Amino acid sequence: MNTSETSPVWPSFYGRAVLGFVGELGRMALFCASALAKAVTPPFGFRRILQQVLFIGAKSLSIVALTGLFTGMVLGIQLYHVLIRFGSETVLGLAVALSLIRELGPVLTALMVTGRAGSSMAAELGIMRISEQIDALDTMSIDPVRYLVSPRLVAAVICFPLLTAIFDVVGIVGGYLTGVVLLGTNAGTYLWRMEAGVVAKDVYGGFLKAVVFAVIVCIVCCYQGYMTHRNRESFGARGVSYSTTTAVVMSSVLILVSDYVLTSILL
């Protein structure tokens, strides 16, 4: 009996899968290093950066503010009914502020921007790839990474902390509306507890998370769109759809994973 016919095939299958995954990580790491290096070396392309700041930041402002408002309102209701059981409703302002500044602000902001701007990045670069516009840039001796990716990366690093700050402020106002206006918590206690309990480390930690999330979202979404032509499962319009979906899902998962890692380090 031929042993090659009876030997299991699953070791080779999983081996190829692991090697493919490691290779993909390596390509993404090189792509990230190239985009970061070209983002901090001239020429900078300020016009393209401003265009991306408008697209990523200004046009995401309404959805971020709306999400922050209702997140803060929900936090105010939930935390009030939990704290009142222990007679600790006076710390409602501090609980709302720390929940938003440390965790919910940067995480939910990143997820909202991923769904709105990140998916658009992946789709735009994917369409440029399948329509050979990126190849045309290469032909004209224009570096596609410097021209297309680096401005988006710089704009994301600028916009994510600002959007996170807006989310935090609007969320605290939402918590004030439900905790003080609707449920009757003392307004002075709400604000005093928050001012006394929130320290600079909390704010800096939230901004650090926002910067890390900005790099993750921009690199993952741009990479997936840039490499659309490498998709074996589909091509053309379906390839762009596949790249966009993969970019949003991967970015969202990496945001949550990196949030846990950063929280473990910062606390």
CORWO-V737946 format. One line per field, one symbol per residue. phi: phi as a letter, one per 30 degrees, with the letter a starting at -180 (. if undefined). psi: psi as a letter, one per 20 degrees, with the letter a starting at -180 (. if undefined). burial: I if it has 16 or more other C-alpha atoms within 10 Angstrom, else O. A space follows every 10 residues. Layout:
phi->???
psi->???
burial->???
//
This chain:
phi->.ddddcddcd dddddddddd dddddddddd dddddddddc bddciddddd ddddddcddc dddddddddd dddddedddd dddddcicdd cedddddddd ddbdeddddd dddddccddd eddddddddd cidddddedd icdddddcce ddddddddde ddddddeddd dddddddddc ddciddddde ddddddcdcd dddddddddd dddddddddd ddddddcedd dddabidddd dddddddddd dddddddddd ddddddd
psi->pohhhiqqih ghghghgghg gghggghhgh gggggggihj qqqhmhghgh ghggggfgii gghggggggh ghgggggghg hghhhjkkii jgggggghgg ggfhfhghgg hghghghghh gggghghhgh jkhhhhgghj kpohghhhgg hhgghghghg hghggggggh hhgghggghg ggijqpgggg hggghhhprh hgghgghggg gghggggggg ghggghkhii phhrrchhgg ggggghgggg ggghghghgg ghhhgh.
burial->OOOOOOOOOO OOOOOOOOOO OOOOOOOIOO IIOOIIOIIO OOOIOOOIII OIIOIIIOOI IOOIIOIIII IIIIIIIOII OOOOOOOOII IIIIIIIIII IIIIIIIIII IIIIIIIIII IIIIIIIIII OOOIOOOOOO OOOIIIIIII IIIIIIIIII IIIIIIIIII IIIIIIIIII OOOOIIOOII IOIIOOOIOO OIIOIIIIII IIIIIIIIII IIIIIIIIIO OOOOIIOOII IIIIIIIIII IIOIIIOIIO OIOOOOO
//
